[in-house]
Amino acid sequence: MNIQKKAETIAALQGREIPVIIGIGTDIVDNKRLYNILERVGERFLSRVYTPREIELCTNSKGLKVQSLAARFAGKEAVAKALGTGIGPVGWKEIEIVADASGAPTVKLTGKALEQARRQGICQTKISLSHTEEYSVAFVLLTG
């Protein structure tokens, strides 16, 4: 049995349609570079790129968690790549990387990003964020 037939059989047994991959995106950020940007322009950069909710998620009692901000920055870039627009036609704040009830990262689209997703028939967005001391990375899968 070929892979497509197997997927169709599994989907039929589960009573679901087979999701179609519409876009993928990935990005990596050098955490030190982001830290340097924050040192130079701080609040101006934060308010241009991140929503208040994202800033809140990336703040603890010791201040901003640069690795968390960097992972979300990579996530925004990855989503924009997966949408096929890049940043520009879609604004930074129109892609929001938040957390679901379990703490897992999730994507919320608004404005032109949401319009683009609807045009493409995107029904679901999956995102994975990870970081080390030096780098943060994101991977996005858009399905319809």
Number of C-alpha atoms within 10 A of each C-alpha: 6 6 8 10 10 11 14 14 13 14 14 12 9 9 9 10 12 15 13 13 12 18 20 20 21 21 19 20 21 18 22 15 13 18 16 11 13 16 11 11 10 13 11 10 14 16 13 11 21 21 18 13 12 19 18 13 16 18 14 10 6 6 9 15 15 18 24 20 24 27 26 28 24 25 32 30 25 26 32 26 18 21 24 17 14 16 18 8 12 21 17 20 20 20 27 24 26 19 15 10 6 6 8 11 17 17 19 14 18 15 12 14 23 17 13 18 22 12 9 15 14 19 13 15 19 14 20 15 22 17 17 11 10 11 17 24 23 24 21 26 19 23 19 17
